[in-house]
Amino acid sequence: MDKISLFGLLLGVLAIVLGQVMEGGHIGSLVQPTAFFIVIGGTLGAVMLQSSPRTFFLGIRMARWVFSPPTLRPAELVRQVVGWSHVARKEGLLALEAQIPGVSDPFVRRGLQLLVDGAEPEGLRDVLEVEIGAYESQMKLAAKIWESAGGYAPTIGILGAVMGLIHVMENLSDPSKLGSGIAVAFVATIYGVGSANLIFLPIAKKLMSVIHQLALVREMYVDGMVGIANGDNPRMIESRLQGYFV
């Protein structure tokens, strides 16, 4: 659990609510289902319109990384690659074939298989870096649906505000309906700007950071495998890989 993300979200929402109370307002006045439906529904529709189904649903699933990011254990990864280098140095590259069944990551499995098959170091790097680039591009595209939501939400909030004011103008002769219309108008703006800056844009930035770390892990694996293919000393490989996570 990423506690700082959870604390940051709670702090942001609490600051707004307490500010409302300190100004003498009521918390209930911030709760407007109509405004919420306009802003969130409109933003969701706009994001779905611009995205492919695969990208949209991948981005939605990735949101869990904000509070529960993939576990990265750099020290264990370094030990794993250095262990492979010792095996290759003592028994040859073919001995690494026995290591493949114990690896769950398809990317790493392909890299090991290429090593076993005797791929040239630069050819190995080229193949795996193409896959890293495609993986990173796909993940970033999915994460950007949250960035797009952060761009659409304030505008949809303004649209909700205009709709609320239209409702007010249509009912000037009925003072009992003016309050609800004005409330929807202003609260829709709050929902739009607040959701963009407290939820959507921070989620996008956090996901980009996680994607960068995941790509870095893959780069580390590639560097280690190329070192193994070159026959580098295991200590040199270990020192180089440790530099990825300072």
Buried (B, 14 or more C-beta within 10 A) or exposed (E): EBEEBEEBBEEBEEEEEEEBEEEEEEEEEBEBEBBBEBBBEBBBEBBEEEBEEEBBEBBBEBBEBBBEBEEEEBEEBBEBBBEBBEBBBEEEBEBBEEBBEEBEEEBBBBBBBBBBEEBEBEEBBEBBBEBBEEBBEBBBBBBBBBBBBBBBBBBBBBBBBEBBBEBBEEBEEEEEBBEBBBBBBBBBBBBBBBBBBBBBBBBBBBBBEBBEEBBBBBBBBBBBBBBBBEEBEBEEBBEBBBEBBE
